[in-house]
């Protein structure tokens, strides 16, 4: 679990992930949270079904680098966003993150806080030296989130902008 000023970031177990995929509020009920505006849509739906679930079933993978992390607003007790790592650190010590805020909770600064929390956590993990992320060329809000968290532009390829954060620049 990761705590930020307003949020708790919680990595989902396989059973919680299954509840996350269901329509309804069973996940919120199981966690003692208020129903909200949580929605799992593409491309996250396919990523969970075809990559996340199989990797969570396989003990060779570290679940913290493969599961979905939900962001819970502690004041409203609602799930406001999802984030995930896209696997363990590679041979260069690089991990990649992906994230999204549910539409009802956008433009409240949640994602900047979530990315900051994930970066802070992963910077303390062994063998992680760099965090990468990509954004659509026209997703200015996501680009601002990364810039606020110290990510630097790497390159633009096929409608995506790639960003990098060198963790050696982070002080704890």
Protein Blocks (a to p, Z undefined) as FASTA:
>chain_A
ZZdfkbccddddfklmmmmmpgcjklmmmnopacdfbdcddfklmmmmmmmmmmmmpmkb
cfklmmccddddfklopafbdcddebdadfkopacddddddfklgonommmmmmmmmmmm
mmmpghiabdcddddfklmmlmmmmmmnopacfbdcehiacddddfklpcZZ
